[in-house]
Amino acid sequence: MLKIWSQSWNSSHAPAVLDLTKPAEMTITDDIKDDYQYEEVSADDDFSLHEEDEDLAKALQTIQDQAEDAKIMDFLSVLTSEKLISDTPQAMDDFFCNFLVRLGMSRTLDCFQTEWYELVERGVLRVGDAGLVPDVYTRNEQLETENLSLKKDLESYRHSVNKIEEALLKMEKERDFHRMNHKRVVQERNRLVCDLKRLKEHYASYEPMLKQLSEKYQNSLTQKMLTSLERDKAMGQVIGLQAALESLESGYTKKICETKGHDCTRNEGFEGPTQKALREARQQKFFVVASSPCDSDEEAEKKLDKKDLKDSEFPDDREGTPSFEHAKEHTEPLKSGQYQLSSILKVHDFAVTCLALHPRKNIVLTGGDDRLWKTWGFPDGNILLTGEGHTDWLSGCCFRPSGTQLVTSSGDTTVRLWDLSRRGCILTLRGHSRAVRGCSWHSCGDFVASASADGTSKVWDVNSERCRYTLRGHKGSVNSIEFLPFSSTVVTSSADKTLSLWDVRTGVRVYTFQGHVHSCNHATFNRKGDSIASCDTSGVLKLWDMRRLLPVLSLDAGPHPANQVAFHRSGDLVAVASSEGSVKVLSVAVGQLSVLRGPGVEVRCVRFHSQDSLLSAGADGRVCLWTWAP
């Protein structure tokens, strides 16, 4: 009979040997959670099934008995395998060998093994006589090993604690330092807040007076501009009458300067500034009553010795423009339709930043971030000329009204004049302290205007090669400048959110347009000169009336920045170059905005080429040609 009893077991004792011939005692440890109640099983029972007297109940009972026996055998195998190696007694010779190896006593180990195995071989010593190492020694050895490991861990933890303590002290010092700085900053902030409140109260007391003075100043400037225009008109009439009088008296006819197209031709006989001043002095003898006698011709010449004899004279503003009478066919309103993309030309390796049209030929001028300007034929795109000389990106370009020269502005703070026949730079104008953002050529071809990021604009005399006036007044970067056609008035747009009108003959700001809430990127006149279009960094487009000096239309084409704006020749359409990768065209009559989508890159500049063509250039160095499709 195989019997198994459950009895308490002490884990500190050595495991007992299981004898299957005798009734054995088995202990179920606490780790094995099995509540099964074992029953006595007779070894003489027959587990085989007899087919002749088999019934269902007996078969079921037999299957249950076999399952119970399988569970018992599995339990015995698991119990045997779960015994720890440390609980197995160790032989005495293995214990000594391991002890000597751990201490590094190799010679003693060799002597011990030699003598031990010699005695065993001779039969003097039997392995069973040596016995096993008591559990207490094995346990002490394990505890010693754990103690050494714990000492190492303790030393490592102590070292880490010292480092953490040092870091904590350092952080506490930094905390105290930052806390002190924080208190100081709070005190300074409170003091600044008090100062700001006091300054606001002080400013509020002066604000009504400043507003009143500003209105008076603007009114006086407007009145001065109107007075100047009337004076110039009257002086023109006086000069004409005086010339007729002198021609009747002297018997010859004096030739008068005629204006044809975009050119301003001069008299055949050269009349310098000194001769002109003397002639005007003689004319004033008949029309001006003075308290003292007039100076003689020699004295007048002495007074004018310091003036540059090469300086050009600013033309008088005339009532109307002759070119408009001969260009009615170019200002006819467009028929209903829309622009469609017809071709894309690759002209630069980097972004195209400026775009200009030749006044007489189908030639387009472009400048880019590659520091080059190029002229190419329209619409085939064949490169004609390439100019190299600037040391930074080009920001603006413009043809001379005669079409023989061009001017470029750059981020290298210079303005350069180029002669197309010589194919090179003929003049470099220096004077700005920061990047030049734009340039424009006067209708007569003698003056060039430039706008700079240093907050100033300059009017350059091409003949005397010097700066005639520096226009100061903007509080931020001046982003664009443009002459009013056939006039001595320029418009500037600035990062201070304003537009300004300037009289270049005196260098005085005539009027300031206020209404944009973001930095103004560009402003331009229409061909009639009675409207101004401007755009800002939030994509807002505004139209201003030059006669009433008031905004007539404001359209939000954002939220992306609007980089440049251009009028159609008829004045009925306004094109806007947008950073969202499109060109937006506004129909002024109906206030409708249409979007032209091309390659999808940022559009930097836009120009109307002809009555039914539109050019746009972007950050990918390509120029898109749009044609009007009714």
Disulfide bonds with the S-S distance in Angstrom:
none
